[in-house]
Amino acid sequence: MEAECRRVLKSSVQFEKRIRDRWRDKNREKNRRISELEQQVADLRRRLYEEG
């Protein structure tokens, strides 16, 4: 019984760790994309002011 509880707990912990790792990876990718878009906006604004 105790061994079964430990196995379930270990499995649960591993599952939660995978979820957190996936969330972190998605968050990093989202932040990278936001940074790229912010840079594009800054470049477009600079070009607009240079031409205007």
Backbone as XML, in Angstrom:
<?xml version="1.0"?>
<chain id="A" units="angstrom">
  <residue number="1" name="MET">
    <atom name="N" x="0.832" y="-1.204" z="0.000"/>
    <atom name="CA" x="0.000" y="0.000" z="0.000"/>
    <atom name="C" x="0.870" y="1.258" z="0.000"/>
  </residue>
  <residue number="2" name="GLU">
    <atom name="N" x="1.858" y="1.309" z="0.876"/>
    <atom name="CA" x="2.731" y="2.485" z="0.937"/>
    <atom name="C" x="3.517" y="2.650" z="-0.354"/>
  </residue>
  <residue number="3" name="ALA">
    <atom name="N" x="3.990" y="1.533" z="-0.914"/>
    <atom name="CA" x="4.735" y="1.595" z="-2.175"/>
    <atom name="C" x="3.847" y="2.144" z="-3.289"/>
  </residue>
  <residue number="4" name="GLU">
    <atom name="N" x="2.600" y="1.734" z="-3.295"/>
    <atom name="CA" x="1.657" y="2.217" z="-4.305"/>
    <atom name="C" x="1.445" y="3.726" z="-4.154"/>
  </residue>
  <residue number="5" name="CYS">
    <atom name="N" x="1.296" y="4.196" z="-2.924"/>
    <atom name="CA" x="1.121" y="5.636" z="-2.677"/>
    <atom name="C" x="2.341" y="6.420" z="-3.144"/>
  </residue>
  <residue number="6" name="ARG">
    <atom name="N" x="3.531" y="5.890" z="-2.877"/>
    <atom name="CA" x="4.764" y="6.566" z="-3.310"/>
    <atom name="C" x="4.849" y="6.624" z="-4.828"/>
  </residue>
  <residue number="7" name="ARG">
    <atom name="N" x="4.452" y="5.536" z="-5.478"/>
    <atom name="CA" x="4.496" y="5.489" z="-6.934"/>
    <atom name="C" x="3.523" y="6.520" z="-7.532"/>
  </residue>
  <residue number="8" name="VAL">
    <atom name="N" x="2.324" y="6.586" z="-6.974"/>
    <atom name="CA" x="1.329" y="7.552" z="-7.457"/>
    <atom name="C" x="1.807" y="8.976" z="-7.223"/>
  </residue>
  <residue number="9" name="LEU">
    <atom name="N" x="2.367" y="9.230" z="-6.051"/>
    <atom name="CA" x="2.871" y="10.563" z="-5.731"/>
    <atom name="C" x="4.003" y="10.948" z="-6.683"/>
  </residue>
  <residue number="10" name="LYS">
    <atom name="N" x="4.929" y="10.029" z="-6.924"/>
    <atom name="CA" x="6.039" y="10.297" z="-7.830"/>
    <atom name="C" x="5.521" y="10.593" z="-9.238"/>
  </residue>
  <residue number="11" name="SER">
    <atom name="N" x="4.562" y="9.815" z="-9.686"/>
    <atom name="CA" x="3.973" y="10.032" z="-11.000"/>
    <atom name="C" x="3.297" y="11.393" z="-11.084"/>
  </residue>
  <residue number="12" name="SER">
    <atom name="N" x="2.597" y="11.766" z="-10.034"/>
    <atom name="CA" x="1.906" y="13.049" z="-9.989"/>
    <atom name="C" x="2.907" y="14.208" z="-10.034"/>
  </residue>
  <residue number="13" name="VAL">
    <atom name="N" x="3.970" y="14.082" z="-9.292"/>
    <atom name="CA" x="5.002" y="15.118" z="-9.270"/>
    <atom name="C" x="5.633" y="15.261" z="-10.657"/>
  </residue>
  <residue number="14" name="GLN">
    <atom name="N" x="5.928" y="14.149" z="-11.311"/>
    <atom name="CA" x="6.497" y="14.188" z="-12.654"/>
    <atom name="C" x="5.534" y="14.849" z="-13.640"/>
  </residue>
  <residue number="15" name="PHE">
    <atom name="N" x="4.256" y="14.533" z="-13.522"/>
    <atom name="CA" x="3.240" y="15.112" z="-14.387"/>
    <atom name="C" x="3.194" y="16.638" z="-14.205"/>
  </residue>
  <residue number="16" name="GLU">
    <atom name="N" x="3.169" y="17.086" z="-12.966"/>
    <atom name="CA" x="3.135" y="18.524" z="-12.696"/>
    <atom name="C" x="4.395" y="19.213" z="-13.209"/>
  </residue>
  <residue number="17" name="LYS">
    <atom name="N" x="5.531" y="18.554" z="-13.090"/>
    <atom name="CA" x="6.787" y="19.125" z="-13.581"/>
    <atom name="C" x="6.739" y="19.296" z="-15.093"/>
  </residue>
  <residue number="18" name="ARG">
    <atom name="N" x="6.203" y="18.302" z="-15.794"/>
    <atom name="CA" x="6.077" y="18.420" z="-17.253"/>
    <atom name="C" x="5.160" y="19.577" z="-17.634"/>
  </residue>
  <residue number="19" name="ILE">
    <atom name="N" x="4.075" y="19.733" z="-16.920"/>
    <atom name="CA" x="3.149" y="20.837" z="-17.198"/>
    <atom name="C" x="3.848" y="22.178" z="-16.979"/>
  </residue>
  <residue number="20" name="ARG">
    <atom name="N" x="4.559" y="22.322" z="-15.862"/>
    <atom name="CA" x="5.279" y="23.574" z="-15.589"/>
    <atom name="C" x="6.336" y="23.855" z="-16.659"/>
  </residue>
  <residue number="21" name="ASP">
    <atom name="N" x="7.067" y="22.809" z="-17.060"/>
    <atom name="CA" x="8.100" y="22.988" z="-18.082"/>
    <atom name="C" x="7.490" y="23.425" z="-19.410"/>
  </residue>
  <residue number="22" name="ARG">
    <atom name="N" x="6.363" y="22.816" z="-19.781"/>
    <atom name="CA" x="5.690" y="23.223" z="-21.020"/>
    <atom name="C" x="5.211" y="24.664" z="-20.924"/>
  </residue>
  <residue number="23" name="TRP">
    <atom name="N" x="4.663" y="25.030" z="-19.773"/>
    <atom name="CA" x="4.191" y="26.399" z="-19.578"/>
    <atom name="C" x="5.350" y="27.381" z="-19.706"/>
  </residue>
  <residue number="24" name="ARG">
    <atom name="N" x="6.488" y="27.053" z="-19.099"/>
    <atom name="CA" x="7.660" y="27.930" z="-19.187"/>
    <atom name="C" x="8.133" y="28.073" z="-20.628"/>
  </residue>
  <residue number="25" name="ASP">
    <atom name="N" x="8.169" y="26.961" z="-21.354"/>
    <atom name="CA" x="8.596" y="27.013" z="-22.756"/>
    <atom name="C" x="7.650" y="27.882" z="-23.587"/>
  </residue>
  <residue number="26" name="LYS">
    <atom name="N" x="6.350" y="27.701" z="-23.394"/>
    <atom name="CA" x="5.379" y="28.518" z="-24.135"/>
    <atom name="C" x="5.510" y="29.989" z="-23.755"/>
  </residue>
  <residue number="27" name="ASN">
    <atom name="N" x="5.731" y="30.263" z="-22.491"/>
    <atom name="CA" x="5.876" y="31.636" z="-22.023"/>
    <atom name="C" x="7.131" y="32.282" z="-22.617"/>
  </residue>
  <residue number="28" name="ARG">
    <atom name="N" x="8.232" y="31.537" z="-22.662"/>
    <atom name="CA" x="9.461" y="32.069" z="-23.272"/>
    <atom name="C" x="9.241" y="32.388" z="-24.741"/>
  </residue>
  <residue number="29" name="GLU">
    <atom name="N" x="8.564" y="31.485" z="-25.442"/>
    <atom name="CA" x="8.293" y="31.698" z="-26.868"/>
    <atom name="C" x="7.391" y="32.917" z="-27.063"/>
  </residue>
  <residue number="30" name="LYS">
    <atom name="N" x="6.374" y="33.043" z="-26.234"/>
    <atom name="CA" x="5.477" y="34.201" z="-26.310"/>
    <atom name="C" x="6.252" y="35.490" z="-26.071"/>
  </residue>
  <residue number="31" name="ASN">
    <atom name="N" x="7.101" y="35.513" z="-25.067"/>
    <atom name="CA" x="7.888" y="36.715" z="-24.768"/>
    <atom name="C" x="8.862" y="37.042" z="-25.891"/>
  </residue>
  <residue number="32" name="ARG">
    <atom name="N" x="9.441" y="36.008" z="-26.498"/>
    <atom name="CA" x="10.345" y="36.223" z="-27.631"/>
    <atom name="C" x="9.582" y="36.859" z="-28.789"/>
  </residue>
  <residue number="33" name="ARG">
    <atom name="N" x="8.394" y="36.345" z="-29.058"/>
    <atom name="CA" x="7.578" y="36.874" z="-30.156"/>
    <atom name="C" x="7.136" y="38.312" z="-29.866"/>
  </residue>
  <residue number="34" name="ILE">
    <atom name="N" x="6.753" y="38.591" z="-28.644"/>
    <atom name="CA" x="6.383" y="39.956" z="-28.267"/>
    <atom name="C" x="7.559" y="40.901" z="-28.486"/>
  </residue>
  <residue number="35" name="SER">
    <atom name="N" x="8.735" y="40.471" z="-28.103"/>
    <atom name="CA" x="9.929" y="41.293" z="-28.281"/>
    <atom name="C" x="10.177" y="41.576" z="-29.765"/>
  </residue>
  <residue number="36" name="GLU">
    <atom name="N" x="10.023" y="40.566" z="-30.603"/>
    <atom name="CA" x="10.189" y="40.758" z="-32.049"/>
    <atom name="C" x="9.177" y="41.768" z="-32.580"/>
  </residue>
  <residue number="37" name="LEU">
    <atom name="N" x="7.937" y="41.621" z="-32.163"/>
    <atom name="CA" x="6.896" y="42.531" z="-32.637"/>
    <atom name="C" x="7.131" y="43.957" z="-32.158"/>
  </residue>
  <residue number="38" name="GLU">
    <atom name="N" x="7.575" y="44.113" z="-30.923"/>
    <atom name="CA" x="7.885" y="45.445" z="-30.413"/>
    <atom name="C" x="9.007" y="46.083" z="-31.225"/>
  </residue>
  <residue number="39" name="GLN">
    <atom name="N" x="9.996" y="45.283" z="-31.601"/>
    <atom name="CA" x="11.100" y="45.798" z="-32.416"/>
    <atom name="C" x="10.594" y="46.212" z="-33.796"/>
  </residue>
  <residue number="40" name="GLN">
    <atom name="N" x="9.702" y="45.417" z="-34.378"/>
    <atom name="CA" x="9.137" y="45.764" z="-35.687"/>
    <atom name="C" x="8.353" y="47.067" z="-35.610"/>
  </residue>
  <residue number="41" name="VAL">
    <atom name="N" x="7.572" y="47.240" z="-34.556"/>
    <atom name="CA" x="6.800" y="48.475" z="-34.387"/>
    <atom name="C" x="7.745" y="49.661" z="-34.257"/>
  </residue>
  <residue number="42" name="ALA">
    <atom name="N" x="8.790" y="49.518" z="-33.464"/>
    <atom name="CA" x="9.759" y="50.601" z="-33.296"/>
    <atom name="C" x="10.410" y="50.951" z="-34.638"/>
  </residue>
  <residue number="43" name="ASP">
    <atom name="N" x="10.770" y="49.937" z="-35.423"/>
    <atom name="CA" x="11.369" y="50.179" z="-36.736"/>
    <atom name="C" x="10.394" y="50.887" z="-37.668"/>
  </residue>
  <residue number="44" name="LEU">
    <atom name="N" x="9.138" y="50.444" z="-37.661"/>
    <atom name="CA" x="8.137" y="51.083" z="-38.519"/>
    <atom name="C" x="7.890" y="52.534" z="-38.109"/>
  </residue>
  <residue number="45" name="ARG">
    <atom name="N" x="7.842" y="52.806" z="-36.820"/>
    <atom name="CA" x="7.655" y="54.174" z="-36.344"/>
    <atom name="C" x="8.836" y="55.060" z="-36.764"/>
  </residue>
  <residue number="46" name="ARG">
    <atom name="N" x="10.041" y="54.516" z="-36.623"/>
    <atom name="CA" x="11.233" y="55.275" z="-37.008"/>
    <atom name="C" x="11.187" y="55.600" z="-38.490"/>
  </residue>
  <residue number="47" name="ARG">
    <atom name="N" x="10.842" y="54.609" z="-39.316"/>
    <atom name="CA" x="10.765" y="54.846" z="-40.767"/>
    <atom name="C" x="9.661" y="55.852" z="-41.101"/>
  </residue>
  <residue number="48" name="LEU">
    <atom name="N" x="8.545" y="55.770" z="-40.407"/>
    <atom name="CA" x="7.456" y="56.698" z="-40.653"/>
    <atom name="C" x="7.868" y="58.133" z="-40.348"/>
  </residue>
  <residue number="49" name="TYR">
    <atom name="N" x="8.554" y="58.319" z="-39.236"/>
    <atom name="CA" x="8.999" y="59.671" z="-38.866"/>
    <atom name="C" x="10.103" y="60.181" z="-39.784"/>
  </residue>
  <residue number="50" name="GLU">
    <atom name="N" x="10.957" y="59.267" z="-40.267"/>
    <atom name="CA" x="12.017" y="59.674" z="-41.186"/>
    <atom name="C" x="11.440" y="60.116" z="-42.523"/>
  </residue>
  <residue number="51" name="GLU">
    <atom name="N" x="10.384" y="59.449" z="-42.969"/>
    <atom name="CA" x="9.769" y="59.767" z="-44.260"/>
    <atom name="C" x="8.793" y="60.932" z="-44.164"/>
  </residue>
  <residue number="52" name="GLY">
    <atom name="N" x="8.238" y="61.151" z="-42.963"/>
    <atom name="CA" x="7.200" y="62.169" z="-42.803"/>
    <atom name="C" x="7.772" y="63.480" z="-42.493"/>
  </residue>
</chain>
